[in-house]
Amino acid sequence: LLAGVPTIVFGFFALTTVTPLLQTIIPGLQVYNALSAGLVVGLMVLPMVASLSEDALRAVPRALSEGAYALGATKIEVIGRVLVPAALSGIMASFILALSRAVGETMIVVVAAGSQPKLTLDPTSSVQTMTAYIAQVTQGDAPQGTPEFQSLFAVGLALFLLTLGLNVLANIVGKSYAQIFR
């Protein structure tokens, strides 16, 4: 069900529910903060990780688990020592794909994190992601040749290279785990 919820609703949830809850725990937390946006983005990608990991676990041949049961393994031993290692490449790929999805998220961060362009490592302050920057700059009219216009391409290229790097990493991880368990 969570996968069908629009991201703007997740952003509103982060702003109206998660942030007030965090403000009771962390005194002085700003209304717009990266912490609540990050937590809700994590909640948003959770169905993707769960679904893809489940598919990877179901793709493991049944004979492997039946063989482990025949040797006297318990259910936890079969899961931990047979199924998860056999499906590890798919599980790792699901995490990397979810990370790619989280990197490209715009609406949750625009609504919950305030979209203020400043460089900070403090998760309790307002931030702006690269995708939110692109959304903000393209709302106005950025004349060709201006620094704003050129920065759109630079930020887009950075996002492309980051996503490409994550996909290459997913392939490398998948192949290395596939070779270990053959």
PyMOL commands that set and color helices and strands:
alter all, ss='L'
color gray80, all
select helices_A, chain A and resi 2-4+7-25+34-58+62-70+75-103+107-112+130-139+147-180
alter helices_A, ss='H'
color red, helices_A
deselect
rebuild
show_as cartoon
